[in-house]
Amino acid sequence: MALSNPTADQIHLADQTRRSFLTSSASGVGAAALASLLSDEGLLAEADGAERSGAADPLAPRATHHEGPAKSCIFIFMAGAPSHLDLFDPKPKLNELHGKPLPESILKDVRFAFIKKESATLLGTKRTFTKHGESGMEFSEFLPNIATCADDLLMVRSLHSEQFNHHPGQLLMQCGRATFGLPTMGSWLSYGLGSESRNLPGYVVLNSGRGSSGGATLWQSGFLPSVYAGVLFRNQGEPVLNLSNPNGLPPELQRKGLDVLRNVNAGRLEQLGDPEIASRIASYELAFRMQTSAPELIDLSSESKSTLEAYGVDRTEEPKGGGRGQFGSTRESFSRNCLLARRMVERGVRFVNIIYASWDHHSNLDKELAYNAEVVDQPIAALIKDLKQRGLLDSTMVVWGSEFGRTPLGENRGGRNLNTGRDHHPASYSMFMAGGGLKGGLTYGSSDEVGWGVQDKPVHANDLHATMLHQFGLDHLKLTHRFQGRDFRLTDVGGKVLGDWIA
């Protein structure tokens, strides 16, 4: 839908008092004023096909604060916290000090999830790290395929968090703060930019493995209208549960029923101006269109054999042994999700969140980390290369990350085999990004010689979010929503744009 030159300030919806005044009367003036206001803000859908009653369209494309190269994001969330020390951040000194304790001065004020710090000792890694690409970016042998993308990656080795348990840490990464009821980054992007897809949700969630401990709180819309929440897709069978019509209900009858329901809701919207009513209208109409578009999306028969093989869609599942990361046909599921993510951004989906759990390796680290890495290595590398080959990587930001890292100390709690795993570690961890106008071949920041804390260029989740929004043309200080008497934002209590990341 074409917008009539909306300004960037329209993204800021802090005019609820004005709107409430205009809609306080259910008679002509209030309703007309509401319609005019919605039209001025680019929220009224034009009459076309199923959207002919003129109700508000909360997902209409919206203006940005500035030009930004990114148009869509694929956020690959590795719930449970992978060990950066065994994947991305080699520490020869840690191996040299293997079996030795850390000084008491370092540990005295530290909280752990499970480690008994009085008897904890450092745990080296058995992994072999090598440099890759012209950039010389280092990876362990567990990620041979992702390593071939080194010169397209921005590797960040200096993230830190204040949360050391999974659910709070996951909320912090997804919502900007470890608090229930806040919108996720996908919701904020959909709210700020709208959607370029008419037939699919602007924000889609794909799950593999056991599911994250955060569950649906990791794709909630919080206090934003519910139309901005993530929609959970399945990669086989019915894409969204209860999307298909019941047997015996012809499409014509369904359309008539939706028209009646739409008219009733539109009348209520004119009376109250409640954005949730607009969300309800938009959701019903989107579900109707998705009955055709969603099944076509997950049908991979149009993809070439070489593409399916590159993503590993036909990989068979190994016998049990993957531990926390193995659940059903994990390899096939994750591979399909990566390919579906590419198909979604091609169709205008704004934000795709691929969640794979769990990487919570308190024990059996070597075997289970090897399994998880093998699950994700081939499909993620294929996704990055596929996007690049199709000319989509410049406009698609790919992010690989988690809620925190793992300790350089071995897990030593009772009932576990000593020092075969690592505990939760928020003080320093790694993640990588590609595309969306970010620099490739850059290793940013560093941890200390044993991987305990950040040594150089610390990065908080709020800095990550601020920089991501900037690449989408949004000022993180201006993208706000008034709730409970104040303006909230994704980077609510901090955050800065990291200019060194930007190409």
Helices and strands as residue ranges (DSSP letters): G 8-11, H 16-22, H 28-40, E 72-79, G 84-86, H 92-96, H 104-107, G 117-119, E 129-132, E 137-140, H 144-147, G 150-152, E 153-159, H 166-175, H 185-193, E 203-209, G 215-219, G 226-228, E 231-233, H 251-272, H 275-298, G 300-302, H 305-311, G 323-325, H 330-346, E 351-357, H 365-389, E 396-401, E 405-410, E 422-425, E 429-434, E 442-444, E 446-447, E 454-456, H 461-471, E 481-483, E 486-488, G 499-501
